[in-house]
Amino acid sequence: QVQLVESGGGLVQAGGSLRLSCVTSGGFSRNTMAWYRQGTGNRRTVIATVSPTGYADVDGDVRGRFTISRDDDKNTVSLEMDDLKPGDTGVYFCNVRPPRRELWGQGTQVTVTQ
């Protein structure tokens, strides 16, 4: 069964750091992988992507603070989040880019307090 499992979220004060991990069931080495955030609404927006060759890109709001990476040998996609802000609060999901409905997992909650 193909699946993606996110972990690493938590409660942190503004300025703190978290590292999110997405462990896949494998078979995504040719896919662009992405992290998405679902804020107060139900809409999920992409915040970071990494190509099969390792080219990484992040949304302007998190540029300089978030870093996405992948390790296809370990079937893992990571998101290092530094200098967190309350606006970063939300549920974080990983998926391919563009996302496939059947790959959405439970996500991991990130809450940033003042």
C-alpha positions in Angstrom: 0.0 0.0 0.0 1.4 3.4 -1.0 1.4 5.8 1.8 3.1 8.9 3.3 3.4 9.3 7.0 4.2 12.7 8.5 5.7 13.4 12.0 7.7 15.9 13.9 5.1 18.6 14.6 4.5 20.1 18.0 4.0 23.2 20.1 6.8 25.7 20.0 7.4 29.4 20.9 8.0 32.0 18.2 11.6 31.9 17.1 11.9 28.1 17.8 12.6 25.3 15.4 11.1 22.0 14.3 12.0 19.3 11.9 9.3 17.5 10.1 9.7 14.1 8.5 7.7 12.3 5.9 8.4 8.6 5.5 7.1 7.1 2.3 6.4 3.6 1.3 8.9 4.1 -1.5 8.7 4.5 -5.3 8.8 8.3 -5.4 12.3 8.8 -6.5 11.1 10.2 -9.8 8.5 12.5 -8.3 8.8 16.1 -7.1 7.9 16.0 -3.5 6.3 18.8 -1.5 5.2 20.0 1.9 1.8 21.6 2.2 0.2 23.6 5.0 -3.4 23.7 6.0 -4.1 26.8 8.0 -7.3 27.9 9.6 -9.3 27.2 6.5 -9.4 23.8 4.8 -7.2 24.9 1.9 -3.8 23.3 1.6 -1.1 25.4 0.1 2.3 24.3 -1.1 5.2 25.8 0.9 8.2 23.8 -0.3 9.1 21.5 -3.1 12.1 19.3 -4.0 12.7 17.8 -7.4 14.0 14.3 -8.1 17.4 15.8 -8.7 17.3 17.6 -5.3 16.4 21.1 -6.6 14.6 22.8 -3.7 12.2 25.7 -3.7 10.2 27.3 -0.9 7.4 29.8 -0.8 8.3 33.4 -0.3 6.8 33.6 3.2 9.2 30.9 4.5 12.2 31.6 2.4 15.3 31.8 4.5 13.6 30.0 7.4 12.5 26.6 6.0 14.6 24.0 4.2 13.3 21.0 2.3 15.4 18.0 1.6 15.0 14.4 0.5 16.7 11.1 1.0 15.4 8.5 -1.5 17.6 5.8 0.0 15.6 6.2 3.3 12.3 7.1 1.5 12.2 10.3 3.5 11.4 13.9 2.8 12.2 16.4 5.5 11.3 20.0 6.3 13.6 22.0 8.6 11.7 24.9 10.1 13.6 27.7 11.9 12.6 31.1 13.3 9.0 29.9 13.5 6.3 32.5 13.6 2.6 32.2 14.7 1.6 32.5 11.1 3.3 29.1 10.5 0.7 27.4 12.6 -1.2 24.7 10.8 -1.3 21.0 9.8 1.6 20.0 7.6 1.3 17.4 4.9 3.6 15.9 2.4 2.5 14.7 -1.0 3.8 14.7 -4.6 3.6 17.8 -6.7 0.9 18.2 -8.0 -0.8 16.4 -5.1 -2.6 13.1 -5.5 -5.8 12.7 -3.4 -5.0 9.1 -2.4 -1.7 10.1 -0.9 -2.9 12.6 1.7 -2.0 11.3 5.1 -3.0 12.5 8.6 -0.5 15.3 8.6 1.3 16.7 11.6 0.2 19.7 13.7 2.5 22.6 14.2 1.5 25.3 16.7 3.6 28.4 17.2 2.8 30.7 20.1 4.0 34.2 20.8 
